[in-house]
Amino acid sequence: MSIANAKEVMIEAAKKGYAVGAFNITDLLQFEAVIDAAIETKSPVMVQTSVKPSQFLGRDIMVAIYRTLAEKAPVPVVLHLDHCTEIDYCKKCADAGYTNIMIDASKQAFEENIRQTKEVVDYCHSVGNISVEGELGTVGGVEDQIKVAEDEAQLANPEQSVEFVERTGVDIFAPAIGTAHGVYKTKNPKIDFERMATIHKMLNGGGIKTPLVVHGGTGLPEDYIKKLLAAGGAKFNVSTELKHTLIDAKYEYISAHRDEYDPGKIDKVVREATKKAVIHWMGMLESVGKA
Ligand code: 13P
């Protein structure tokens, strides 16, 4: 049985200097492909759903798929709710069986972010072995229902990060350091590696307690990924890349086989393409063979 929460797998990763890939999925094929990739590479893994897909398919269905696939996987698998801005929906997903919940109150003022995050932390910890991710500062770009203008993006302040973690009790922490959701508009995005390393040192210098999350994985150059790993990144979120992979794979297959009506063949192509993309990430994150 490989049901796991994010804090457990990330503490292990941070101690050993690798990171866990966290992949946003919208359907069963992607769900299977991500877990297949984890099994094939012997990597711990996190499957994430944004709020919209979890509402569209239904959180109970997501959890049922998760349990069915994770329980027979010989590697740890986390089910994470990504960027949820509604406290009630966070609680519903915790009740349903998600093992990690992200309350994203990062658009609120500092005190209100603390209040909302703490409410979700207290609830999740009372329900069971459910860890919680909080965010400070704003990650640029677009993810699910949350849109943040580039010029609105603010980076996390290190002292406030420590205060936020202490007062909320979050298990894992996502500081805004300049990464963005979606496709980067430049080849060399401006990422504040030093800020990440400082926050990591302040929180985890005396031993890993609150591992750090990197949002906006899609399009990050590999040398940036390595620098972020060294600076304490223990979870890397990847969403847009898998959406592109799914749509491109379907489009290419259908365009080349316009007279064929066999959904199973399209599904196979999507599943293989997704698995390949995830395996590539696991190599970059150095999680291969760690589970
Ligand atoms: P990308 O869509 O840029 O990969 O970002 C994913 C993410 O951070 C989800 O929380």
Boltz pocket constraint, residues with backbone or C-beta under 6 A from the ligand:
constraints:
  - pocket:
      binder: B
      contacts: [[A, 24], [A, 82], [A, 83], [A, 142], [A, 143], [A, 180], [A, 181], [A, 182], [A, 183], [A, 214], [A, 215], [A, 216], [A, 217], [A, 218], [A, 237], [A, 238], [A, 239], [A, 240], [A, 241]]
      max_distance: 6.0
